[in-house]
Amino acid sequence: MEQPNTPEKKKKSPVRLIIISAILIAGGIYGYSKINYALHHESTDNAQVETQLVPVLPRVAGYVKTIAVKDYDSVKAGQLVVELDDAELQTQLVQMEADYQAAIADLANAKASLNNALISLRVNKGNISINEVKLEKASKDLNRNQNLYAEAAITQKQLEDSKYDHETLVRELANSRNDLAGAESRISILQAAVNKAAANIDVKKALIDQQKLKLSYTKIYAPQAGKIGKKNVAEGQYVQAGAPLFTIVNDTTYWVVANFKENQIKRLHPGMPVDIEMDAYPNVKIKGQVESLSDATGARFALLPPDNSSGNFVKVTQRVPVKIAIDDMAQYREMLRAGLSVYVSIPLN
C-alpha cells in the first residue's frame, strides 16, 4: 500500500525569536542599570520636606477678645494676631496702684514717727544735762549743809531737806538716762519701720510692673513671618496660658530630612550632591546637598525610646536622619510644603 506523502515541517518564524531576544536584552539592560545605580547611589523614599513650625501660645489666661487672622493667612513678624480681654487685669492694676499710694503714705508716716522720736531723743539728752547740773548743785549744797550742821549752824531738818533734794535728783538723773536708752531703742525700731515701708513700696512697684507686663501679654503677636495653620481658637473662648492657638509655618526656609538605613550612611558626608524628587511634582528635578548627619538614630528622639536591654530584643534596622539643603530654593518655594514626601538619591564618589 502506497504511503501518503508527509508535509514538510513549517519553518519557525524569526519574529518571535527577535521579540524574545529584544525583551531579554532590554531586561538585561534595565537590570544592569538598576544594579549599577544601586551600587553607585544611596537612596530612600523615607524622606520629607521640613521647615520651622512655631506655635503661637498665650502667656496669660483669659477670654479671646478678637482674632485678627484667618486659617492659612500670611503674617509678618510682630503682627497682632490675637487679643485677649484685659478688663479683669485692668481692675487688678487699679487696685495695685491704690496699694502703692497707700504704701507711700505708710512710708511718710514712718518717717514722721522717726523724726518725732529723734526730737524726743534730743529732749531726753537735754533733760539729762539739766539734771546733771542740778545734781552737781545738790551735791555741793549737801556737803555744805553737812559742814554747817556739824558746826550747829543749821537745824537737822535743813540737812534732811538737802539729803532729800540730792536723792531726788539722783533718781531723776537715773530716770532720764533710762528714758534716753528707751528712746535710742525706739529709734532703731522706727528706722526699721521706715526701711520696711520703703521695701514695701518696692514690692508694690514690682507688682505693678508685673501686672503691666501681663497686660501687654493680652496682645499676642506673630513670633515669625509665615503662614498660619488651622486655628484652634474662637472669639469668646477661654484659653489657658501655654495652650497652643495655632502654628505659624515659616514659608521662606525649607530643607529635606531623609532617614537612611544605618547600613547606608557609611559613605555619606556633608557636601555631597543630592537628587530630590517630590511625589507631588514627579516631573520636577530638584538639586540639593547633604548638610549634616544626625548624631542619633530616629528612635532616640521617640517619646518612648526602645530599651534593648529587655529579654524580648528583636534587632531592627535603625534609620539615621540626614539633613539636606535645597539648592536654589527660591525657584521651588511655591511648590514646597512642610511634610511633603520626597525621594532622595545621593551619588557616591
C-alpha positions as CSV (number, residue, x, y, z in Angstrom):
1,M,0.0,0.0,0.0
2,E,1.4,3.4,-1.0
3,Q,2.3,5.6,1.9
4,P,0.8,9.2,1.8
5,N,3.3,12.0,1.4
6,T,4.1,13.7,4.7
7,P,4.0,17.5,4.6
8,E,7.2,19.3,5.1
9,K,7.7,20.9,8.6
10,K,6.9,24.6,8.6
11,K,9.9,26.8,9.3
12,K,9.7,28.7,12.6
13,S,9.0,32.5,12.3
14,P,12.1,34.6,13.3
15,V,9.8,37.4,14.6
16,R,9.0,35.6,17.8
17,L,12.7,34.9,18.4
18,I,13.5,38.6,17.7
19,I,10.8,39.8,20.2
20,I,12.0,37.4,22.9
21,S,15.6,38.4,22.3
22,A,14.7,42.1,22.5
23,I,12.8,41.6,25.7
24,L,15.8,39.7,27.3
25,I,18.2,42.3,26.1
26,A,16.0,45.2,27.4
27,G,15.5,43.4,30.7
28,G,19.2,42.8,31.0
29,I,20.0,46.4,30.3
30,Y,17.3,47.6,32.7
31,G,18.6,45.1,35.4
32,Y,22.2,46.1,34.8
33,S,21.3,49.8,35.0
34,K,19.4,49.2,38.3
35,I,22.2,47.2,39.8
36,N,24.8,49.7,38.6
37,Y,22.7,52.6,40.0
38,A,22.3,50.8,43.4
39,L,26.0,50.3,43.6
40,H,26.8,53.9,42.9
41,H,23.9,55.6,44.8
42,E,22.3,55.6,48.2
43,S,18.6,56.4,48.0
44,T,15.5,56.3,50.2
45,D,11.9,57.3,49.9
46,N,11.7,57.7,53.7
47,A,12.1,61.5,53.4
48,Q,10.0,64.6,53.7
49,V,10.2,68.4,53.4
50,E,10.8,70.2,56.7
51,T,10.6,73.8,57.9
52,Q,10.3,75.8,61.1
53,L,7.0,75.4,62.8
54,V,6.4,77.9,65.6
55,P,3.4,77.5,67.9
56,V,1.6,80.7,69.0
57,L,1.0,80.4,72.7
58,P,-0.7,82.9,75.1
59,R,1.4,83.8,78.2
60,V,-1.6,84.6,80.3
61,A,-5.0,83.0,80.6
62,G,-8.1,84.9,79.5
63,Y,-11.1,85.1,77.2
64,V,-10.3,85.7,73.5
65,K,-11.5,89.2,72.6
66,T,-10.5,89.4,68.9
67,I,-8.7,87.3,66.3
68,A,-7.0,89.2,63.5
69,V,-6.2,86.3,61.2
70,K,-7.9,83.5,59.4
71,D,-6.9,80.0,58.5
72,Y,-3.8,79.8,56.3
73,D,-3.3,83.6,56.3
74,S,0.1,85.0,55.7
75,V,1.5,87.0,58.6
76,K,4.5,89.2,59.3
77,A,6.8,89.0,62.3
78,G,5.4,91.2,65.1
79,Q,1.9,91.4,63.6
80,L,-1.0,91.3,66.1
81,V,-2.9,88.0,65.7
82,V,-5.0,87.6,68.8
83,E,-6.1,89.9,71.6
84,L,-7.4,88.7,75.0
85,D,-9.9,90.5,77.2
86,D,-7.9,92.6,79.7
87,A,-10.8,94.1,81.8
88,E,-10.0,91.9,84.9
89,L,-6.3,92.7,84.7
90,Q,-7.0,96.4,84.4
91,T,-9.1,96.3,87.5
92,Q,-6.4,94.5,89.4
93,L,-3.9,97.1,88.2
94,V,-6.1,99.9,89.6
95,Q,-6.1,98.1,93.0
96,M,-2.4,97.6,92.9
97,E,-1.8,101.3,92.1
98,A,-4.0,102.2,95.1
99,D,-2.0,99.9,97.3
100,Y,1.2,101.6,96.0
101,Q,-0.1,105.0,97.0
102,A,-1.0,103.6,100.5
103,A,2.5,102.3,100.8
104,I,3.9,105.7,100.0
105,A,1.7,107.2,102.8
106,D,2.9,104.5,105.2
107,L,6.5,105.4,104.4
108,A,5.7,109.1,105.1
109,N,4.1,108.2,108.4
110,A,7.0,106.0,109.4
111,K,9.5,108.8,108.6
112,A,7.4,111.3,110.7
113,S,7.4,108.9,113.6
114,L,11.1,108.5,113.3
115,N,11.6,112.3,113.2
116,N,9.4,112.7,116.4
117,A,11.5,110.1,118.1
118,L,14.7,111.9,117.1
119,I,13.3,115.1,118.6
120,S,12.3,113.3,121.8
121,L,15.8,111.9,121.9
122,R,17.3,115.3,121.8
123,V,14.9,116.4,124.6
124,N,16.0,113.5,126.7
125,K,19.6,114.3,126.3
126,G,18.8,117.9,127.3
127,N,17.0,116.7,130.4
128,I,20.0,114.6,131.4
129,S,22.3,117.6,131.1
130,I,19.9,119.7,133.2
131,N,19.6,117.0,135.8
132,E,23.4,116.6,135.9
133,V,23.8,120.3,136.7
134,K,21.1,120.2,139.3
135,L,22.6,117.1,140.9
136,E,26.0,118.8,141.0
137,K,24.5,121.8,142.8
138,A,22.6,119.5,145.2
139,S,25.8,117.6,146.0
140,K,27.6,120.9,146.8
141,D,24.6,122.0,149.0
142,L,24.6,118.7,150.8
143,N,28.3,118.9,151.6
144,R,28.0,122.5,152.7
145,N,25.0,121.7,154.9
146,Q,26.7,118.7,156.5
147,N,29.6,121.0,157.5
148,L,27.2,123.6,158.8
149,Y,25.2,121.1,160.8
150,A,28.5,119.8,162.3
151,E,29.1,123.4,163.5
152,A,25.5,123.6,164.7
153,A,24.8,126.4,162.2
154,I,21.7,124.8,160.7
155,T,19.0,122.6,162.0
156,Q,18.7,118.8,161.3
157,K,15.6,119.4,159.2
158,Q,17.6,121.6,156.8
159,L,20.2,118.9,156.5
160,E,17.5,116.3,155.8
161,D,16.0,118.5,153.2
162,S,19.3,118.8,151.5
163,K,19.7,115.0,151.5
164,Y,16.2,114.6,150.1
165,D,16.8,117.1,147.3
166,H,20.1,115.3,146.5
167,E,18.5,111.8,146.5
168,T,15.6,113.1,144.3
169,L,18.0,114.5,141.7
170,V,20.0,111.2,141.7
171,R,16.8,109.3,140.9
172,E,15.7,111.9,138.3
173,L,19.0,111.6,136.6
174,A,18.8,107.8,136.5
175,N,15.2,108.0,135.1
176,S,16.4,110.5,132.4
177,R,19.2,108.1,131.4
178,N,16.7,105.2,131.2
179,D,14.4,107.4,129.1
180,L,17.4,108.1,126.8
181,A,18.1,104.3,126.4
182,G,14.4,103.7,125.7
183,A,14.4,106.5,123.1
184,E,17.5,105.2,121.4
185,S,16.0,101.7,121.3
186,R,12.8,103.2,119.8
187,I,14.9,104.9,117.2
188,S,16.1,101.6,115.9
189,I,12.6,100.2,115.8
190,L,11.3,103.2,113.9
191,Q,14.3,103.2,111.5
192,A,13.5,99.5,110.7
193,A,9.8,100.5,110.2
194,V,11.0,103.2,107.7
195,N,13.1,100.6,105.9
196,K,10.2,98.1,105.8
197,A,7.9,100.8,104.4
198,A,10.4,101.7,101.7
199,A,10.8,98.0,100.8
200,N,7.0,97.6,100.7
201,I,6.9,100.4,98.2
202,D,9.4,98.5,96.0
203,V,7.3,95.4,96.3
204,K,4.2,97.3,95.2
205,K,6.0,98.8,92.3
206,A,7.3,95.4,91.2
207,L,3.7,94.0,91.3
208,I,2.5,97.0,89.2
209,D,5.3,96.4,86.7
210,Q,4.4,92.7,86.6
211,Q,0.8,93.5,86.1
212,K,1.5,95.8,83.2
213,L,3.7,93.1,81.7
214,K,0.7,90.7,82.0
215,L,-1.5,93.3,80.3
216,S,1.0,93.5,77.4
217,Y,0.7,89.7,77.1
218,T,-3.0,90.1,76.3
219,K,-1.9,91.2,72.8
220,I,-0.4,88.2,71.1
221,Y,2.0,88.9,68.2
222,A,3.3,86.6,65.5
223,P,6.8,85.4,66.6
224,Q,7.9,85.0,63.0
225,A,6.8,85.6,59.4
226,G,5.0,82.8,57.6
227,K,1.6,81.3,57.1
228,I,-0.6,80.1,60.0
229,G,-2.2,76.7,60.0
230,K,-5.7,75.8,61.2
231,K,-6.8,77.9,64.2
232,N,-7.6,76.1,67.4
233,V,-9.4,79.1,69.0
234,A,-12.5,81.2,68.5
235,E,-13.6,84.5,69.9
236,G,-15.1,84.3,73.4
237,Q,-13.2,81.1,74.1
238,Y,-11.3,80.9,77.4
239,V,-7.7,79.9,76.9
240,Q,-5.1,78.8,79.4
241,A,-1.5,80.1,79.4
242,G,0.6,78.0,77.2
243,A,-2.2,76.4,75.3
244,P,-1.4,76.4,71.5
245,L,-3.7,78.7,69.5
246,F,-2.3,77.8,66.1
247,T,1.0,77.3,64.4
248,I,3.0,79.6,62.1
249,V,4.8,77.8,59.2
250,N,7.9,79.5,58.0
251,D,7.4,79.7,54.3
252,T,10.8,81.2,53.4
253,T,13.1,78.4,54.5
254,Y,12.8,74.7,53.7
255,W,15.0,71.6,53.8
256,V,14.7,67.9,53.5
257,V,15.2,65.3,56.2
258,A,15.9,61.8,54.8
259,N,16.0,58.8,57.1
260,F,18.6,56.5,55.7
261,K,19.2,53.0,57.0
262,E,22.2,52.6,59.3
263,N,23.9,50.4,56.6
264,Q,23.6,53.2,54.1
265,I,25.4,56.1,55.9
266,K,28.9,54.6,55.7
267,R,29.9,56.7,52.7
268,L,27.7,59.7,53.3
269,H,29.2,63.0,54.4
270,P,28.3,66.7,54.3
271,G,28.7,68.4,51.0
272,M,27.6,65.5,48.8
273,P,25.2,66.4,45.9
274,V,21.6,65.1,46.2
275,D,18.9,64.5,43.7
276,I,15.4,65.2,45.0
277,E,12.0,64.2,43.5
278,M,8.7,65.2,45.1
279,D,5.8,62.9,44.9
280,A,3.5,65.9,44.4
281,Y,5.6,67.1,41.4
282,P,7.2,64.0,39.9
283,N,8.5,65.8,36.8
284,V,10.4,68.4,38.8
285,K,14.0,67.6,39.5
286,I,15.5,69.4,42.5
287,K,19.1,69.5,43.4
288,G,20.5,69.7,46.9
289,Q,23.4,68.8,49.1
290,V,24.0,66.9,52.3
291,E,24.2,69.5,55.2
292,S,24.6,67.3,58.2
293,L,24.0,63.8,59.7
294,S,22.3,63.3,63.0
295,D,24.4,62.0,65.9
296,A,21.5,59.8,67.0
297,T,19.1,57.5,65.3
298,G,15.5,58.5,64.9
299,A,14.4,56.0,67.6
300,R,16.4,58.0,70.2
301,F,14.1,61.0,69.6
302,A,10.9,59.0,70.1
303,L,8.7,59.7,73.1
304,L,9.4,56.2,74.4
305,P,12.8,55.1,73.1
306,P,13.2,51.4,72.8
307,D,15.1,49.6,75.6
308,N,17.2,46.8,74.1
309,S,18.2,45.5,77.5
310,S,14.8,43.7,77.8
311,G,14.7,39.9,77.2
312,N,12.4,40.3,74.2
313,F,15.0,42.0,72.0
314,V,14.4,41.9,68.2
315,K,17.0,43.5,66.0
316,V,15.5,46.2,63.8
317,T,17.5,48.2,61.2
318,Q,17.8,51.7,62.6
319,R,17.5,54.9,60.5
320,V,19.6,58.0,60.8
321,P,18.2,61.4,59.9
322,V,20.2,63.3,57.3
323,K,19.5,67.0,56.7
324,I,19.6,68.0,53.1
325,A,19.8,71.7,51.9
326,I,17.8,72.6,48.8
327,D,19.8,74.4,46.0
328,D,18.1,77.5,44.5
329,M,15.2,77.2,47.0
330,A,13.5,80.4,45.8
331,Q,12.8,78.7,42.5
332,Y,10.8,75.9,44.2
333,R,9.4,77.8,47.2
334,E,5.8,77.9,45.8
335,M,5.9,74.1,45.4
336,L,7.4,73.2,48.8
337,R,5.2,72.3,51.7
338,A,6.3,71.1,55.0
339,G,5.6,67.3,55.3
340,L,5.6,66.5,51.6
341,S,7.0,63.1,50.7
342,V,10.2,63.1,48.6
343,Y,12.6,60.6,47.1
344,V,16.2,61.3,47.5
345,S,19.2,59.8,45.8
346,I,22.9,60.6,46.6
347,P,25.6,59.7,44.0
348,L,28.6,58.1,45.7
349,N,32.0,59.3,44.6
